[in-house]
């Protein structure tokens, strides 16, 4: 964020006005003060070539417009970005290459104070001891390596009792790494499901799960199918895919037959009972109970076919209950009319 802000400021503000400022201090820069402006606004070499044939007045108006644009951009960034956020500033200590610096110890202490549910106050001295000890470790770090991967060797270090050598530090770092993990993965999953449903028709839950599994696996190889290794397990899975499909269809047919049988059992009553609205209400409630039991069973065993059957039975039971209640109300009105 600081680099982005300074990059925008560098287009029209003199370097000495922001060069040595921290993120918090950048907010105090007056971008509308003409004494901080460069004499010539940076617009890029390509743009300079395009306007080379323009008149002096046109060039002047263009540069004034460019400066106005940069001022608005800088004002928005400096007022919106959390440049003065202390937590974000202290999160720099997660970089393993600066763990030996004294500033990282101070940053870890500040961060631990912000998450007392992770590191309680009485454990703070133990955390400081672990930081002093880990600063003496010889750690190898690749600048292009992910932070969680770089911390993994520290997490797996063992002490004399075969337990983690840095239990408090590991707990704190893992909690801090979770702060930057939002709901993007969940939203991306919904987007992928939506694309699957829009680009194809008549997809079952199993088909969607299968396509999602294939897409997730292909991400390991940057979605380049040519680089995916063909192994014996994969070939075996492909050969047995049709067999599993036939078995799934058979299970779905079995559940459909079971659902039909449940519906017929609930509706098989004597002719005189069908004419009684109270009996129809009782049968509809029984159908709803069976549907709820079937859905609960499917949820517990992750059987999507049972869930689908239960939902269909539930819908039919609700319709019958509504019809029976309507008949009962009509019967009551008819009885009151005869009494009058």
VEXTITOR-379336 format. One record per residue (C-alpha): residue number from 1; residue in three letters; x, y, z. Coordinates in steps of 0.5 Angstrom, whole numbers, plus 500, padded with zeros to 3 digits. Each point is the difference from the previous one (the first is absolute). Example, Ala and Ser with C-alpha at 12.3 -4.5 7.8 and 13.67 -1.06 7.14 Angstrom:
<lumvos>
{lumvo 1,ALA,{525,491,516}}
{lumvo 2,SER,{502,507,498}}
</lumvos>
This chain:
<lumvos>
{lumvo 1,UNK,{500,500,500}}
{lumvo 2,UNK,{506,505,502}}
{lumvo 3,UNK,{503,498,493}}
{lumvo 4,UNK,{494,501,496}}
{lumvo 5,UNK,{499,507,504}}
{lumvo 6,UNK,{507,502,498}}
{lumvo 7,UNK,{499,498,493}}
{lumvo 8,UNK,{494,504,499}}
{lumvo 9,UNK,{503,506,504}}
{lumvo 10,UNK,{507,500,496}}
{lumvo 11,UNK,{496,501,493}}
{lumvo 12,UNK,{499,508,503}}
{lumvo 13,UNK,{503,501,506}}
{lumvo 14,UNK,{507,501,502}}
{lumvo 15,UNK,{504,494,502}}
{lumvo 16,UNK,{503,504,507}}
{lumvo 17,UNK,{492,501,502}}
{lumvo 18,UNK,{499,493,501}}
{lumvo 19,UNK,{506,496,499}}
{lumvo 20,UNK,{502,498,508}}
{lumvo 21,UNK,{493,500,502}}
{lumvo 22,UNK,{496,494,503}}
{lumvo 23,UNK,{493,498,499}}
{lumvo 24,UNK,{497,504,505}}
{lumvo 25,UNK,{504,506,499}}
{lumvo 26,UNK,{498,500,492}}
{lumvo 27,UNK,{493,502,502}}
{lumvo 28,UNK,{503,507,502}}
{lumvo 29,UNK,{502,501,493}}
{lumvo 30,UNK,{497,506,497}}
{lumvo 31,UNK,{499,498,493}}
{lumvo 32,UNK,{496,506,498}}
{lumvo 33,UNK,{506,505,503}}
{lumvo 34,UNK,{503,502,493}}
{lumvo 35,UNK,{507,501,504}}
{lumvo 36,UNK,{500,492,500}}
{lumvo 37,UNK,{499,499,493}}
{lumvo 38,UNK,{505,499,494}}
{lumvo 39,UNK,{501,505,495}}
{lumvo 40,UNK,{498,495,495}}
{lumvo 41,UNK,{495,494,501}}
{lumvo 42,UNK,{502,493,498}}
{lumvo 43,UNK,{496,497,495}}
{lumvo 44,UNK,{504,495,497}}
{lumvo 45,UNK,{504,500,493}}
{lumvo 46,UNK,{495,497,496}}
{lumvo 47,UNK,{495,506,502}}
{lumvo 48,UNK,{506,505,498}}
{lumvo 49,UNK,{501,497,493}}
{lumvo 50,UNK,{492,501,499}}
{lumvo 51,UNK,{500,507,502}}
{lumvo 52,UNK,{506,502,497}}
{lumvo 53,UNK,{496,503,494}}
{lumvo 54,UNK,{495,504,504}}
{lumvo 55,UNK,{500,507,501}}
{lumvo 56,UNK,{503,503,507}}
{lumvo 57,UNK,{493,502,502}}
{lumvo 58,UNK,{498,493,499}}
{lumvo 59,UNK,{506,497,504}}
{lumvo 60,UNK,{499,505,506}}
{lumvo 61,UNK,{492,498,500}}
{lumvo 62,UNK,{502,492,500}}
{lumvo 63,UNK,{505,501,505}}
{lumvo 64,UNK,{496,504,505}}
{lumvo 65,UNK,{494,494,499}}
{lumvo 66,UNK,{505,495,501}}
{lumvo 67,UNK,{503,503,507}}
{lumvo 68,UNK,{492,501,502}}
{lumvo 69,UNK,{499,493,499}}
{lumvo 70,UNK,{506,498,504}}
{lumvo 71,UNK,{498,504,506}}
{lumvo 72,UNK,{493,497,500}}
{lumvo 73,UNK,{504,493,500}}
{lumvo 74,UNK,{505,502,505}}
{lumvo 75,UNK,{494,503,504}}
{lumvo 76,UNK,{496,494,500}}
{lumvo 77,UNK,{506,495,501}}
{lumvo 78,UNK,{502,504,506}}
{lumvo 79,UNK,{493,501,503}}
{lumvo 80,UNK,{498,492,499}}
{lumvo 81,UNK,{506,496,501}}
{lumvo 82,UNK,{501,498,507}}
{lumvo 83,UNK,{508,503,500}}
{lumvo 84,UNK,{499,501,507}}
{lumvo 85,UNK,{498,493,503}}
{lumvo 86,UNK,{505,498,505}}
{lumvo 87,UNK,{498,493,499}}
{lumvo 88,UNK,{501,500,493}}
{lumvo 89,UNK,{507,503,501}}
{lumvo 90,UNK,{502,495,505}}
{lumvo 91,UNK,{498,494,496}}
{lumvo 92,UNK,{507,501,496}}
{lumvo 93,UNK,{503,496,506}}
{lumvo 94,UNK,{497,494,497}}
{lumvo 95,UNK,{506,501,494}}
{lumvo 96,UNK,{505,494,503}}
{lumvo 97,UNK,{506,505,497}}
{lumvo 98,UNK,{499,505,505}}
{lumvo 99,UNK,{498,495,506}}
{lumvo 100,UNK,{507,502,503}}
{lumvo 101,UNK,{499,507,500}}
{lumvo 102,UNK,{498,503,507}}
{lumvo 103,UNK,{494,504,497}}
{lumvo 104,UNK,{497,493,498}}
{lumvo 105,UNK,{500,499,507}}
{lumvo 106,UNK,{496,506,502}}
{lumvo 107,UNK,{495,499,494}}
{lumvo 108,UNK,{499,493,503}}
{lumvo 109,UNK,{498,502,507}}
{lumvo 110,UNK,{495,506,497}}
{lumvo 111,UNK,{497,495,496}}
{lumvo 112,UNK,{499,495,506}}
{lumvo 113,UNK,{497,505,504}}
{lumvo 114,UNK,{495,501,494}}
{lumvo 115,UNK,{498,493,501}}
{lumvo 116,UNK,{499,498,507}}
{lumvo 117,UNK,{496,494,498}}
{lumvo 118,UNK,{506,497,497}}
{lumvo 119,UNK,{505,502,504}}
{lumvo 120,UNK,{498,502,507}}
{lumvo 121,UNK,{503,505,504}}
{lumvo 122,UNK,{503,495,505}}
{lumvo 123,UNK,{504,496,494}}
{lumvo 124,UNK,{503,507,497}}
{lumvo 125,UNK,{507,499,504}}
{lumvo 126,UNK,{500,493,497}}
{lumvo 127,UNK,{499,502,493}}
{lumvo 128,UNK,{506,505,501}}
{lumvo 129,UNK,{504,495,502}}
{lumvo 130,UNK,{498,496,494}}
{lumvo 131,UNK,{502,506,496}}
{lumvo 132,UNK,{507,501,503}}
{lumvo 133,UNK,{501,493,499}}
{lumvo 134,UNK,{498,499,492}}
{lumvo 135,UNK,{504,506,499}}
{lumvo 136,UNK,{506,496,501}}
{lumvo 137,UNK,{498,495,495}}
{lumvo 138,UNK,{503,499,493}}
{lumvo 139,UNK,{494,501,495}}
{lumvo 140,UNK,{501,499,493}}
{lumvo 141,UNK,{494,504,496}}
{lumvo 142,UNK,{499,501,493}}
{lumvo 143,UNK,{498,507,498}}
{lumvo 144,UNK,{494,497,495}}
{lumvo 145,UNK,{498,495,505}}
{lumvo 146,UNK,{493,501,503}}
{lumvo 147,UNK,{500,502,508}}
{lumvo 148,UNK,{496,494,502}}
{lumvo 149,UNK,{505,495,497}}
{lumvo 150,UNK,{506,504,502}}
{lumvo 151,UNK,{497,499,508}}
{lumvo 152,UNK,{499,493,499}}
{lumvo 153,UNK,{507,498,502}}
{lumvo 154,UNK,{499,504,506}}
{lumvo 155,UNK,{493,497,502}}
{lumvo 156,UNK,{503,493,499}}
{lumvo 157,UNK,{506,501,505}}
{lumvo 158,UNK,{500,495,506}}
{lumvo 159,UNK,{502,502,507}}
{lumvo 160,UNK,{503,495,505}}
{lumvo 161,UNK,{493,497,502}}
{lumvo 162,UNK,{499,499,493}}
{lumvo 163,UNK,{495,505,500}}
{lumvo 164,UNK,{500,507,495}}
{lumvo 165,UNK,{506,504,502}}
{lumvo 166,UNK,{496,506,499}}
{lumvo 167,UNK,{493,499,502}}
{lumvo 168,UNK,{498,507,501}}
{lumvo 169,UNK,{503,503,494}}
{lumvo 170,UNK,{497,495,496}}
{lumvo 171,UNK,{493,501,502}}
{lumvo 172,UNK,{501,507,500}}
{lumvo 173,UNK,{503,500,493}}
{lumvo 174,UNK,{494,495,497}}
{lumvo 175,UNK,{495,505,503}}
{lumvo 176,UNK,{503,506,497}}
{lumvo 177,UNK,{501,496,493}}
{lumvo 178,UNK,{492,499,500}}
{lumvo 179,UNK,{499,507,501}}
{lumvo 180,UNK,{501,501,492}}
{lumvo 181,UNK,{496,495,498}}
{lumvo 182,UNK,{493,502,499}}
{lumvo 183,UNK,{494,497,496}}
{lumvo 184,UNK,{503,501,493}}
{lumvo 185,UNK,{501,492,499}}
{lumvo 186,UNK,{492,499,502}}
{lumvo 187,UNK,{498,505,496}}
{lumvo 188,UNK,{504,497,494}}
{lumvo 189,UNK,{497,494,501}}
{lumvo 190,UNK,{493,502,500}}
{lumvo 191,UNK,{502,504,493}}
{lumvo 192,UNK,{503,493,497}}
{lumvo 193,UNK,{494,496,502}}
{lumvo 194,UNK,{496,506,497}}
{lumvo 195,UNK,{504,499,493}}
{lumvo 196,UNK,{499,493,501}}
{lumvo 197,UNK,{492,500,500}}
{lumvo 198,UNK,{500,506,495}}
{lumvo 199,UNK,{504,496,495}}
{lumvo 200,UNK,{497,493,500}}
{lumvo 201,UNK,{493,498,501}}
{lumvo 202,UNK,{497,494,505}}
{lumvo 203,UNK,{506,500,505}}
{lumvo 204,UNK,{500,496,506}}
{lumvo 205,UNK,{503,501,506}}
{lumvo 206,UNK,{505,494,499}}
{lumvo 207,UNK,{502,503,493}}
{lumvo 208,UNK,{501,507,503}}
{lumvo 209,UNK,{504,497,506}}
{lumvo 210,UNK,{504,496,494}}
{lumvo 211,UNK,{502,506,496}}
{lumvo 212,UNK,{502,504,506}}
{lumvo 213,UNK,{504,495,502}}
{lumvo 214,UNK,{504,500,493}}
{lumvo 215,UNK,{500,507,500}}
{lumvo 216,UNK,{504,500,507}}
{lumvo 217,UNK,{504,495,498}}
{lumvo 218,UNK,{502,503,494}}
{lumvo 219,UNK,{502,507,503}}
{lumvo 220,UNK,{506,496,503}}
{lumvo 221,UNK,{503,500,493}}
{lumvo 222,UNK,{497,507,498}}
{lumvo 223,UNK,{495,497,496}}
{lumvo 224,UNK,{504,497,495}}
{lumvo 225,UNK,{498,493,499}}
{lumvo 226,UNK,{506,499,496}}
{lumvo 227,UNK,{504,500,506}}
{lumvo 228,UNK,{496,496,504}}
{lumvo 229,UNK,{503,493,501}}
{lumvo 230,UNK,{496,494,498}}
{lumvo 231,UNK,{501,495,505}}
{lumvo 232,UNK,{497,493,501}}
{lumvo 233,UNK,{495,502,506}}
{lumvo 234,UNK,{498,505,495}}
{lumvo 235,UNK,{499,495,494}}
{lumvo 236,UNK,{496,496,505}}
{lumvo 237,UNK,{495,505,502}}
{lumvo 238,UNK,{499,502,493}}
{lumvo 239,UNK,{498,492,498}}
{lumvo 240,UNK,{496,500,506}}
{lumvo 241,UNK,{496,506,499}}
{lumvo 242,UNK,{495,497,496}}
{lumvo 243,UNK,{499,495,505}}
{lumvo 244,UNK,{499,505,506}}
{lumvo 245,UNK,{495,503,495}}
{lumvo 246,UNK,{496,494,499}}
{lumvo 247,UNK,{500,499,508}}
{lumvo 248,UNK,{498,507,501}}
{lumvo 249,UNK,{494,499,496}}
{lumvo 250,UNK,{498,494,503}}
{lumvo 251,UNK,{500,503,507}}
{lumvo 252,UNK,{496,506,497}}
{lumvo 253,UNK,{494,495,497}}
{lumvo 254,UNK,{500,496,507}}
{lumvo 255,UNK,{499,507,504}}
{lumvo 256,UNK,{495,502,495}}
{lumvo 257,UNK,{496,493,500}}
{lumvo 258,UNK,{500,501,508}}
{lumvo 259,UNK,{498,507,500}}
{lumvo 260,UNK,{494,498,495}}
{lumvo 261,UNK,{498,494,505}}
{lumvo 262,UNK,{500,505,506}}
{lumvo 263,UNK,{496,505,496}}
{lumvo 264,UNK,{495,494,498}}
{lumvo 265,UNK,{500,497,508}}
{lumvo 266,UNK,{498,507,502}}
{lumvo 267,UNK,{494,501,495}}
{lumvo 268,UNK,{497,493,500}}
{lumvo 269,UNK,{494,501,505}}
{lumvo 270,UNK,{493,498,500}}
{lumvo 271,UNK,{495,503,495}}
{lumvo 272,UNK,{496,503,506}}
{lumvo 273,UNK,{507,503,503}}
{lumvo 274,UNK,{501,504,494}}
{lumvo 275,UNK,{494,504,501}}
{lumvo 276,UNK,{502,502,507}}
{lumvo 277,UNK,{504,506,500}}
{lumvo 278,UNK,{503,498,507}}
{lumvo 279,UNK,{502,494,497}}
{lumvo 280,UNK,{504,503,494}}
{lumvo 281,UNK,{503,505,505}}
{lumvo 282,UNK,{503,494,504}}
{lumvo 283,UNK,{502,496,494}}
{lumvo 284,UNK,{504,507,497}}
{lumvo 285,UNK,{503,501,507}}
{lumvo 286,UNK,{503,493,500}}
{lumvo 287,UNK,{502,501,493}}
{lumvo 288,UNK,{504,506,503}}
{lumvo 289,UNK,{503,496,505}}
{lumvo 290,UNK,{502,495,496}}
{lumvo 291,UNK,{503,505,495}}
{lumvo 292,UNK,{504,504,506}}
{lumvo 293,UNK,{503,493,502}}
{lumvo 294,UNK,{502,498,493}}
{lumvo 295,UNK,{504,507,500}}
{lumvo 296,UNK,{503,499,506}}
{lumvo 297,UNK,{503,493,499}}
{lumvo 298,UNK,{502,503,493}}
{lumvo 299,UNK,{504,506,504}}
{lumvo 300,UNK,{503,495,505}}
{lumvo 301,UNK,{503,495,494}}
{lumvo 302,UNK,{501,506,495}}
{lumvo 303,UNK,{495,496,495}}
{lumvo 304,UNK,{498,505,496}}
{lumvo 305,UNK,{495,496,496}}
{lumvo 306,UNK,{496,499,507}}
{lumvo 307,UNK,{500,507,501}}
{lumvo 308,UNK,{497,501,493}}
{lumvo 309,UNK,{495,495,501}}
{lumvo 310,UNK,{498,503,507}}
{lumvo 311,UNK,{499,507,497}}
{lumvo 312,UNK,{496,497,495}}
{lumvo 313,UNK,{496,497,505}}
{lumvo 314,UNK,{500,506,504}}
{lumvo 315,UNK,{497,504,495}}
{lumvo 316,UNK,{494,495,498}}
{lumvo 317,UNK,{498,500,508}}
{lumvo 318,UNK,{500,507,500}}
{lumvo 319,UNK,{495,500,494}}
{lumvo 320,UNK,{496,495,503}}
{lumvo 321,UNK,{500,503,507}}
{lumvo 322,UNK,{498,507,497}}
{lumvo 323,UNK,{494,497,496}}
{lumvo 324,UNK,{498,496,506}}
{lumvo 325,UNK,{499,506,504}}
{lumvo 326,UNK,{497,504,495}}
{lumvo 327,UNK,{495,494,499}}
{lumvo 328,UNK,{499,500,508}}
{lumvo 329,UNK,{498,508,500}}
{lumvo 330,UNK,{495,499,494}}
{lumvo 331,UNK,{497,494,504}}
{lumvo 332,UNK,{499,505,506}}
{lumvo 333,UNK,{497,505,496}}
{lumvo 334,UNK,{495,495,497}}
{lumvo 335,UNK,{498,498,507}}
{lumvo 336,UNK,{499,507,503}}
{lumvo 337,UNK,{496,501,494}}
{lumvo 338,UNK,{495,494,501}}
{lumvo 339,UNK,{500,502,507}}
{lumvo 340,UNK,{497,507,499}}
</lumvos>
